[in-house]
Amino acid sequence: MVATIRCFKEREIVRYALLFLWEAIAKRKKVQFSEILKLTVNGGKLMQKRLQDLWQKEKLTRYIAQLTENARTVQNLARVDPRLHPCNPKQ
């Protein structure tokens, strides 16, 4: 998913999607040019926001995974209070 989002961001997929969105709106609704333009721009903004939200979530997910991985290294586990150690048999 990260690779797909990166690709979409790098290729500015929203610009290309706007063309298809424009055509779809124009075919479905017989409205004026200004209305089609407004609907298309709003649709593009929504797509951009969703991509940005997904991008932020993926970055956060990777950050949490990295923190968890670092916390489980032997060096860091050696610093943990023995009572809280994940391999403590008394738990």
Phi and psi restraints in degrees (range 20) as a CNS / XPLOR table:
assign (resid 1 and name C) (resid 2 and name N)
       (resid 2 and name CA) (resid 2 and name C) 1.0 -61.2 20.0 2
assign (resid 2 and name N) (resid 2 and name CA)
       (resid 2 and name C) (resid 3 and name N) 1.0 -44.1 20.0 2
assign (resid 2 and name C) (resid 3 and name N)
       (resid 3 and name CA) (resid 3 and name C) 1.0 -62.9 20.0 2
assign (resid 3 and name N) (resid 3 and name CA)
       (resid 3 and name C) (resid 4 and name N) 1.0 -40.1 20.0 2
assign (resid 3 and name C) (resid 4 and name N)
       (resid 4 and name CA) (resid 4 and name C) 1.0 -64.4 20.0 2
assign (resid 4 and name N) (resid 4 and name CA)
       (resid 4 and name C) (resid 5 and name N) 1.0 -45.7 20.0 2
assign (resid 4 and name C) (resid 5 and name N)
       (resid 5 and name CA) (resid 5 and name C) 1.0 -63.7 20.0 2
assign (resid 5 and name N) (resid 5 and name CA)
       (resid 5 and name C) (resid 6 and name N) 1.0 -41.9 20.0 2
assign (resid 5 and name C) (resid 6 and name N)
       (resid 6 and name CA) (resid 6 and name C) 1.0 -60.1 20.0 2
assign (resid 6 and name N) (resid 6 and name CA)
       (resid 6 and name C) (resid 7 and name N) 1.0 -44.2 20.0 2
assign (resid 6 and name C) (resid 7 and name N)
       (resid 7 and name CA) (resid 7 and name C) 1.0 -60.6 20.0 2
assign (resid 7 and name N) (resid 7 and name CA)
       (resid 7 and name C) (resid 8 and name N) 1.0 -45.9 20.0 2
assign (resid 7 and name C) (resid 8 and name N)
       (resid 8 and name CA) (resid 8 and name C) 1.0 -61.2 20.0 2
assign (resid 8 and name N) (resid 8 and name CA)
       (resid 8 and name C) (resid 9 and name N) 1.0 -40.9 20.0 2
assign (resid 8 and name C) (resid 9 and name N)
       (resid 9 and name CA) (resid 9 and name C) 1.0 -69.6 20.0 2
assign (resid 9 and name N) (resid 9 and name CA)
       (resid 9 and name C) (resid 10 and name N) 1.0 -42.9 20.0 2
assign (resid 9 and name C) (resid 10 and name N)
       (resid 10 and name CA) (resid 10 and name C) 1.0 -66.8 20.0 2
assign (resid 10 and name N) (resid 10 and name CA)
       (resid 10 and name C) (resid 11 and name N) 1.0 -39.0 20.0 2
assign (resid 10 and name C) (resid 11 and name N)
       (resid 11 and name CA) (resid 11 and name C) 1.0 -87.1 20.0 2
assign (resid 11 and name N) (resid 11 and name CA)
       (resid 11 and name C) (resid 12 and name N) 1.0 1.0 20.0 2
assign (resid 11 and name C) (resid 12 and name N)
       (resid 12 and name CA) (resid 12 and name C) 1.0 49.3 20.0 2
assign (resid 12 and name N) (resid 12 and name CA)
       (resid 12 and name C) (resid 13 and name N) 1.0 56.8 20.0 2
assign (resid 12 and name C) (resid 13 and name N)
       (resid 13 and name CA) (resid 13 and name C) 1.0 -58.0 20.0 2
assign (resid 13 and name N) (resid 13 and name CA)
       (resid 13 and name C) (resid 14 and name N) 1.0 -27.2 20.0 2
assign (resid 13 and name C) (resid 14 and name N)
       (resid 14 and name CA) (resid 14 and name C) 1.0 -62.8 20.0 2
assign (resid 14 and name N) (resid 14 and name CA)
       (resid 14 and name C) (resid 15 and name N) 1.0 -37.2 20.0 2
assign (resid 14 and name C) (resid 15 and name N)
       (resid 15 and name CA) (resid 15 and name C) 1.0 -59.0 20.0 2
assign (resid 15 and name N) (resid 15 and name CA)
       (resid 15 and name C) (resid 16 and name N) 1.0 -43.6 20.0 2
assign (resid 15 and name C) (resid 16 and name N)
       (resid 16 and name CA) (resid 16 and name C) 1.0 -71.3 20.0 2
assign (resid 16 and name N) (resid 16 and name CA)
       (resid 16 and name C) (resid 17 and name N) 1.0 -38.1 20.0 2
assign (resid 16 and name C) (resid 17 and name N)
       (resid 17 and name CA) (resid 17 and name C) 1.0 -64.9 20.0 2
assign (resid 17 and name N) (resid 17 and name CA)
       (resid 17 and name C) (resid 18 and name N) 1.0 -30.6 20.0 2
assign (resid 17 and name C) (resid 18 and name N)
       (resid 18 and name CA) (resid 18 and name C) 1.0 -60.5 20.0 2
assign (resid 18 and name N) (resid 18 and name CA)
       (resid 18 and name C) (resid 19 and name N) 1.0 -36.3 20.0 2
assign (resid 18 and name C) (resid 19 and name N)
       (resid 19 and name CA) (resid 19 and name C) 1.0 -62.4 20.0 2
assign (resid 19 and name N) (resid 19 and name CA)
       (resid 19 and name C) (resid 20 and name N) 1.0 -45.1 20.0 2
assign (resid 19 and name C) (resid 20 and name N)
       (resid 20 and name CA) (resid 20 and name C) 1.0 -69.2 20.0 2
assign (resid 20 and name N) (resid 20 and name CA)
       (resid 20 and name C) (resid 21 and name N) 1.0 -38.0 20.0 2
assign (resid 20 and name C) (resid 21 and name N)
       (resid 21 and name CA) (resid 21 and name C) 1.0 -63.7 20.0 2
assign (resid 21 and name N) (resid 21 and name CA)
       (resid 21 and name C) (resid 22 and name N) 1.0 -43.5 20.0 2
assign (resid 21 and name C) (resid 22 and name N)
       (resid 22 and name CA) (resid 22 and name C) 1.0 -56.8 20.0 2
assign (resid 22 and name N) (resid 22 and name CA)
       (resid 22 and name C) (resid 23 and name N) 1.0 -49.4 20.0 2
assign (resid 22 and name C) (resid 23 and name N)
       (resid 23 and name CA) (resid 23 and name C) 1.0 -63.1 20.0 2
assign (resid 23 and name N) (resid 23 and name CA)
       (resid 23 and name C) (resid 24 and name N) 1.0 -42.8 20.0 2
assign (resid 23 and name C) (resid 24 and name N)
       (resid 24 and name CA) (resid 24 and name C) 1.0 -64.5 20.0 2
assign (resid 24 and name N) (resid 24 and name CA)
       (resid 24 and name C) (resid 25 and name N) 1.0 -42.2 20.0 2
assign (resid 24 and name C) (resid 25 and name N)
       (resid 25 and name CA) (resid 25 and name C) 1.0 -66.2 20.0 2
assign (resid 25 and name N) (resid 25 and name CA)
       (resid 25 and name C) (resid 26 and name N) 1.0 -42.4 20.0 2
assign (resid 25 and name C) (resid 26 and name N)
       (resid 26 and name CA) (resid 26 and name C) 1.0 -63.4 20.0 2
assign (resid 26 and name N) (resid 26 and name CA)
       (resid 26 and name C) (resid 27 and name N) 1.0 -36.6 20.0 2
assign (resid 26 and name C) (resid 27 and name N)
       (resid 27 and name CA) (resid 27 and name C) 1.0 -74.6 20.0 2
assign (resid 27 and name N) (resid 27 and name CA)
       (resid 27 and name C) (resid 28 and name N) 1.0 -39.2 20.0 2
assign (resid 27 and name C) (resid 28 and name N)
       (resid 28 and name CA) (resid 28 and name C) 1.0 -78.1 20.0 2
assign (resid 28 and name N) (resid 28 and name CA)
       (resid 28 and name C) (resid 29 and name N) 1.0 -36.5 20.0 2
assign (resid 28 and name C) (resid 29 and name N)
       (resid 29 and name CA) (resid 29 and name C) 1.0 -119.0 20.0 2
assign (resid 29 and name N) (resid 29 and name CA)
       (resid 29 and name C) (resid 30 and name N) 1.0 129.1 20.0 2
assign (resid 29 and name C) (resid 30 and name N)
       (resid 30 and name CA) (resid 30 and name C) 1.0 -91.5 20.0 2
assign (resid 30 and name N) (resid 30 and name CA)
       (resid 30 and name C) (resid 31 and name N) 1.0 79.1 20.0 2
assign (resid 30 and name C) (resid 31 and name N)
       (resid 31 and name CA) (resid 31 and name C) 1.0 -121.7 20.0 2
assign (resid 31 and name N) (resid 31 and name CA)
       (resid 31 and name C) (resid 32 and name N) 1.0 174.4 20.0 2
assign (resid 31 and name C) (resid 32 and name N)
       (resid 32 and name CA) (resid 32 and name C) 1.0 -73.6 20.0 2
assign (resid 32 and name N) (resid 32 and name CA)
       (resid 32 and name C) (resid 33 and name N) 1.0 163.7 20.0 2
assign (resid 32 and name C) (resid 33 and name N)
       (resid 33 and name CA) (resid 33 and name C) 1.0 -55.4 20.0 2
assign (resid 33 and name N) (resid 33 and name CA)
       (resid 33 and name C) (resid 34 and name N) 1.0 -46.2 20.0 2
assign (resid 33 and name C) (resid 34 and name N)
       (resid 34 and name CA) (resid 34 and name C) 1.0 -62.8 20.0 2
assign (resid 34 and name N) (resid 34 and name CA)
       (resid 34 and name C) (resid 35 and name N) 1.0 -36.7 20.0 2
assign (resid 34 and name C) (resid 35 and name N)
       (resid 35 and name CA) (resid 35 and name C) 1.0 -69.0 20.0 2
assign (resid 35 and name N) (resid 35 and name CA)
       (resid 35 and name C) (resid 36 and name N) 1.0 -42.1 20.0 2
assign (resid 35 and name C) (resid 36 and name N)
       (resid 36 and name CA) (resid 36 and name C) 1.0 -62.1 20.0 2
assign (resid 36 and name N) (resid 36 and name CA)
       (resid 36 and name C) (resid 37 and name N) 1.0 -42.8 20.0 2
assign (resid 36 and name C) (resid 37 and name N)
       (resid 37 and name CA) (resid 37 and name C) 1.0 -61.1 20.0 2
assign (resid 37 and name N) (resid 37 and name CA)
       (resid 37 and name C) (resid 38 and name N) 1.0 -45.6 20.0 2
assign (resid 37 and name C) (resid 38 and name N)
       (resid 38 and name CA) (resid 38 and name C) 1.0 -62.6 20.0 2
assign (resid 38 and name N) (resid 38 and name CA)
       (resid 38 and name C) (resid 39 and name N) 1.0 -46.3 20.0 2
assign (resid 38 and name C) (resid 39 and name N)
       (resid 39 and name CA) (resid 39 and name C) 1.0 -63.2 20.0 2
assign (resid 39 and name N) (resid 39 and name CA)
       (resid 39 and name C) (resid 40 and name N) 1.0 -40.3 20.0 2
assign (resid 39 and name C) (resid 40 and name N)
       (resid 40 and name CA) (resid 40 and name C) 1.0 -66.5 20.0 2
assign (resid 40 and name N) (resid 40 and name CA)
       (resid 40 and name C) (resid 41 and name N) 1.0 -45.6 20.0 2
assign (resid 40 and name C) (resid 41 and name N)
       (resid 41 and name CA) (resid 41 and name C) 1.0 -62.8 20.0 2
assign (resid 41 and name N) (resid 41 and name CA)
       (resid 41 and name C) (resid 42 and name N) 1.0 -43.4 20.0 2
assign (resid 41 and name C) (resid 42 and name N)
       (resid 42 and name CA) (resid 42 and name C) 1.0 -62.6 20.0 2
assign (resid 42 and name N) (resid 42 and name CA)
       (resid 42 and name C) (resid 43 and name N) 1.0 -41.1 20.0 2
assign (resid 42 and name C) (resid 43 and name N)
       (resid 43 and name CA) (resid 43 and name C) 1.0 -62.4 20.0 2
assign (resid 43 and name N) (resid 43 and name CA)
       (resid 43 and name C) (resid 44 and name N) 1.0 -40.9 20.0 2
assign (resid 43 and name C) (resid 44 and name N)
       (resid 44 and name CA) (resid 44 and name C) 1.0 -63.1 20.0 2
assign (resid 44 and name N) (resid 44 and name CA)
       (resid 44 and name C) (resid 45 and name N) 1.0 -40.9 20.0 2
assign (resid 44 and name C) (resid 45 and name N)
       (resid 45 and name CA) (resid 45 and name C) 1.0 -64.1 20.0 2
assign (resid 45 and name N) (resid 45 and name CA)
       (resid 45 and name C) (resid 46 and name N) 1.0 -40.2 20.0 2
assign (resid 45 and name C) (resid 46 and name N)
       (resid 46 and name CA) (resid 46 and name C) 1.0 -63.5 20.0 2
assign (resid 46 and name N) (resid 46 and name CA)
       (resid 46 and name C) (resid 47 and name N) 1.0 -43.4 20.0 2
assign (resid 46 and name C) (resid 47 and name N)
       (resid 47 and name CA) (resid 47 and name C) 1.0 -61.9 20.0 2
assign (resid 47 and name N) (resid 47 and name CA)
       (resid 47 and name C) (resid 48 and name N) 1.0 -44.1 20.0 2
assign (resid 47 and name C) (resid 48 and name N)
       (resid 48 and name CA) (resid 48 and name C) 1.0 -62.2 20.0 2
assign (resid 48 and name N) (resid 48 and name CA)
       (resid 48 and name C) (resid 49 and name N) 1.0 -42.1 20.0 2
assign (resid 48 and name C) (resid 49 and name N)
       (resid 49 and name CA) (resid 49 and name C) 1.0 -64.1 20.0 2
assign (resid 49 and name N) (resid 49 and name CA)
       (resid 49 and name C) (resid 50 and name N) 1.0 -42.3 20.0 2
assign (resid 49 and name C) (resid 50 and name N)
       (resid 50 and name CA) (resid 50 and name C) 1.0 -64.5 20.0 2
assign (resid 50 and name N) (resid 50 and name CA)
       (resid 50 and name C) (resid 51 and name N) 1.0 -42.0 20.0 2
assign (resid 50 and name C) (resid 51 and name N)
       (resid 51 and name CA) (resid 51 and name C) 1.0 -62.1 20.0 2
assign (resid 51 and name N) (resid 51 and name CA)
       (resid 51 and name C) (resid 52 and name N) 1.0 -43.2 20.0 2
assign (resid 51 and name C) (resid 52 and name N)
       (resid 52 and name CA) (resid 52 and name C) 1.0 -63.8 20.0 2
assign (resid 52 and name N) (resid 52 and name CA)
       (resid 52 and name C) (resid 53 and name N) 1.0 -41.9 20.0 2
assign (resid 52 and name C) (resid 53 and name N)
       (resid 53 and name CA) (resid 53 and name C) 1.0 -61.6 20.0 2
assign (resid 53 and name N) (resid 53 and name CA)
       (resid 53 and name C) (resid 54 and name N) 1.0 -44.4 20.0 2
assign (resid 53 and name C) (resid 54 and name N)
       (resid 54 and name CA) (resid 54 and name C) 1.0 -63.3 20.0 2
assign (resid 54 and name N) (resid 54 and name CA)
       (resid 54 and name C) (resid 55 and name N) 1.0 -40.6 20.0 2
assign (resid 54 and name C) (resid 55 and name N)
       (resid 55 and name CA) (resid 55 and name C) 1.0 -61.0 20.0 2
assign (resid 55 and name N) (resid 55 and name CA)
       (resid 55 and name C) (resid 56 and name N) 1.0 -45.5 20.0 2
assign (resid 55 and name C) (resid 56 and name N)
       (resid 56 and name CA) (resid 56 and name C) 1.0 -64.1 20.0 2
assign (resid 56 and name N) (resid 56 and name CA)
       (resid 56 and name C) (resid 57 and name N) 1.0 -40.8 20.0 2
assign (resid 56 and name C) (resid 57 and name N)
       (resid 57 and name CA) (resid 57 and name C) 1.0 -64.6 20.0 2
assign (resid 57 and name N) (resid 57 and name CA)
       (resid 57 and name C) (resid 58 and name N) 1.0 -40.3 20.0 2
assign (resid 57 and name C) (resid 58 and name N)
       (resid 58 and name CA) (resid 58 and name C) 1.0 -67.0 20.0 2
assign (resid 58 and name N) (resid 58 and name CA)
       (resid 58 and name C) (resid 59 and name N) 1.0 -40.2 20.0 2
assign (resid 58 and name C) (resid 59 and name N)
       (resid 59 and name CA) (resid 59 and name C) 1.0 -62.7 20.0 2
assign (resid 59 and name N) (resid 59 and name CA)
       (resid 59 and name C) (resid 60 and name N) 1.0 -41.8 20.0 2
assign (resid 59 and name C) (resid 60 and name N)
       (resid 60 and name CA) (resid 60 and name C) 1.0 -65.6 20.0 2
assign (resid 60 and name N) (resid 60 and name CA)
       (resid 60 and name C) (resid 61 and name N) 1.0 -41.5 20.0 2
assign (resid 60 and name C) (resid 61 and name N)
       (resid 61 and name CA) (resid 61 and name C) 1.0 -61.7 20.0 2
assign (resid 61 and name N) (resid 61 and name CA)
       (resid 61 and name C) (resid 62 and name N) 1.0 -44.3 20.0 2
assign (resid 61 and name C) (resid 62 and name N)
       (resid 62 and name CA) (resid 62 and name C) 1.0 -64.5 20.0 2
assign (resid 62 and name N) (resid 62 and name CA)
       (resid 62 and name C) (resid 63 and name N) 1.0 -38.9 20.0 2
assign (resid 62 and name C) (resid 63 and name N)
       (resid 63 and name CA) (resid 63 and name C) 1.0 -63.3 20.0 2
assign (resid 63 and name N) (resid 63 and name CA)
       (resid 63 and name C) (resid 64 and name N) 1.0 -45.5 20.0 2
assign (resid 63 and name C) (resid 64 and name N)
       (resid 64 and name CA) (resid 64 and name C) 1.0 -64.4 20.0 2
assign (resid 64 and name N) (resid 64 and name CA)
       (resid 64 and name C) (resid 65 and name N) 1.0 -41.4 20.0 2
assign (resid 64 and name C) (resid 65 and name N)
       (resid 65 and name CA) (resid 65 and name C) 1.0 -62.3 20.0 2
assign (resid 65 and name N) (resid 65 and name CA)
       (resid 65 and name C) (resid 66 and name N) 1.0 -40.5 20.0 2
assign (resid 65 and name C) (resid 66 and name N)
       (resid 66 and name CA) (resid 66 and name C) 1.0 -66.1 20.0 2
assign (resid 66 and name N) (resid 66 and name CA)
       (resid 66 and name C) (resid 67 and name N) 1.0 -42.4 20.0 2
assign (resid 66 and name C) (resid 67 and name N)
       (resid 67 and name CA) (resid 67 and name C) 1.0 -60.6 20.0 2
assign (resid 67 and name N) (resid 67 and name CA)
       (resid 67 and name C) (resid 68 and name N) 1.0 -44.4 20.0 2
assign (resid 67 and name C) (resid 68 and name N)
       (resid 68 and name CA) (resid 68 and name C) 1.0 -63.2 20.0 2
assign (resid 68 and name N) (resid 68 and name CA)
       (resid 68 and name C) (resid 69 and name N) 1.0 -43.2 20.0 2
assign (resid 68 and name C) (resid 69 and name N)
       (resid 69 and name CA) (resid 69 and name C) 1.0 -63.3 20.0 2
assign (resid 69 and name N) (resid 69 and name CA)
       (resid 69 and name C) (resid 70 and name N) 1.0 -43.7 20.0 2
assign (resid 69 and name C) (resid 70 and name N)
       (resid 70 and name CA) (resid 70 and name C) 1.0 -64.7 20.0 2
assign (resid 70 and name N) (resid 70 and name CA)
       (resid 70 and name C) (resid 71 and name N) 1.0 -37.9 20.0 2
assign (resid 70 and name C) (resid 71 and name N)
       (resid 71 and name CA) (resid 71 and name C) 1.0 -65.7 20.0 2
assign (resid 71 and name N) (resid 71 and name CA)
       (resid 71 and name C) (resid 72 and name N) 1.0 -27.5 20.0 2
assign (resid 71 and name C) (resid 72 and name N)
       (resid 72 and name CA) (resid 72 and name C) 1.0 -91.5 20.0 2
assign (resid 72 and name N) (resid 72 and name CA)
       (resid 72 and name C) (resid 73 and name N) 1.0 5.0 20.0 2
assign (resid 72 and name C) (resid 73 and name N)
       (resid 73 and name CA) (resid 73 and name C) 1.0 -68.3 20.0 2
assign (resid 73 and name N) (resid 73 and name CA)
       (resid 73 and name C) (resid 74 and name N) 1.0 155.4 20.0 2
assign (resid 73 and name C) (resid 74 and name N)
       (resid 74 and name CA) (resid 74 and name C) 1.0 -59.4 20.0 2
assign (resid 74 and name N) (resid 74 and name CA)
       (resid 74 and name C) (resid 75 and name N) 1.0 -41.3 20.0 2
assign (resid 74 and name C) (resid 75 and name N)
       (resid 75 and name CA) (resid 75 and name C) 1.0 -61.5 20.0 2
assign (resid 75 and name N) (resid 75 and name CA)
       (resid 75 and name C) (resid 76 and name N) 1.0 -43.8 20.0 2
assign (resid 75 and name C) (resid 76 and name N)
       (resid 76 and name CA) (resid 76 and name C) 1.0 -74.4 20.0 2
assign (resid 76 and name N) (resid 76 and name CA)
       (resid 76 and name C) (resid 77 and name N) 1.0 -35.8 20.0 2
assign (resid 76 and name C) (resid 77 and name N)
       (resid 77 and name CA) (resid 77 and name C) 1.0 -66.0 20.0 2
assign (resid 77 and name N) (resid 77 and name CA)
       (resid 77 and name C) (resid 78 and name N) 1.0 -28.5 20.0 2
assign (resid 77 and name C) (resid 78 and name N)
       (resid 78 and name CA) (resid 78 and name C) 1.0 -66.3 20.0 2
assign (resid 78 and name N) (resid 78 and name CA)
       (resid 78 and name C) (resid 79 and name N) 1.0 -23.5 20.0 2
assign (resid 78 and name C) (resid 79 and name N)
       (resid 79 and name CA) (resid 79 and name C) 1.0 -86.8 20.0 2
assign (resid 79 and name N) (resid 79 and name CA)
       (resid 79 and name C) (resid 80 and name N) 1.0 -9.9 20.0 2
assign (resid 79 and name C) (resid 80 and name N)
       (resid 80 and name CA) (resid 80 and name C) 1.0 -74.4 20.0 2
assign (resid 80 and name N) (resid 80 and name CA)
       (resid 80 and name C) (resid 81 and name N) 1.0 143.4 20.0 2
assign (resid 80 and name C) (resid 81 and name N)
       (resid 81 and name CA) (resid 81 and name C) 1.0 -56.2 20.0 2
assign (resid 81 and name N) (resid 81 and name CA)
       (resid 81 and name C) (resid 82 and name N) 1.0 129.5 20.0 2
assign (resid 81 and name C) (resid 82 and name N)
       (resid 82 and name CA) (resid 82 and name C) 1.0 -54.7 20.0 2
assign (resid 82 and name N) (resid 82 and name CA)
       (resid 82 and name C) (resid 83 and name N) 1.0 -29.6 20.0 2
assign (resid 82 and name C) (resid 83 and name N)
       (resid 83 and name CA) (resid 83 and name C) 1.0 -68.9 20.0 2
assign (resid 83 and name N) (resid 83 and name CA)
       (resid 83 and name C) (resid 84 and name N) 1.0 -24.2 20.0 2
assign (resid 83 and name C) (resid 84 and name N)
       (resid 84 and name CA) (resid 84 and name C) 1.0 -101.7 20.0 2
assign (resid 84 and name N) (resid 84 and name CA)
       (resid 84 and name C) (resid 85 and name N) 1.0 -2.4 20.0 2
assign (resid 84 and name C) (resid 85 and name N)
       (resid 85 and name CA) (resid 85 and name C) 1.0 -62.5 20.0 2
assign (resid 85 and name N) (resid 85 and name CA)
       (resid 85 and name C) (resid 86 and name N) 1.0 136.3 20.0 2
assign (resid 85 and name C) (resid 86 and name N)
       (resid 86 and name CA) (resid 86 and name C) 1.0 -64.7 20.0 2
assign (resid 86 and name N) (resid 86 and name CA)
       (resid 86 and name C) (resid 87 and name N) 1.0 -18.5 20.0 2
assign (resid 86 and name C) (resid 87 and name N)
       (resid 87 and name CA) (resid 87 and name C) 1.0 -99.6 20.0 2
assign (resid 87 and name N) (resid 87 and name CA)
       (resid 87 and name C) (resid 88 and name N) 1.0 13.3 20.0 2
assign (resid 87 and name C) (resid 88 and name N)
       (resid 88 and name CA) (resid 88 and name C) 1.0 -68.4 20.0 2
assign (resid 88 and name N) (resid 88 and name CA)
       (resid 88 and name C) (resid 89 and name N) 1.0 117.7 20.0 2
assign (resid 88 and name C) (resid 89 and name N)
       (resid 89 and name CA) (resid 89 and name C) 1.0 -71.9 20.0 2
assign (resid 89 and name N) (resid 89 and name CA)
       (resid 89 and name C) (resid 90 and name N) 1.0 -15.5 20.0 2
assign (resid 89 and name C) (resid 90 and name N)
       (resid 90 and name CA) (resid 90 and name C) 1.0 -80.1 20.0 2
assign (resid 90 and name N) (resid 90 and name CA)
       (resid 90 and name C) (resid 91 and name N) 1.0 -5.0 20.0 2
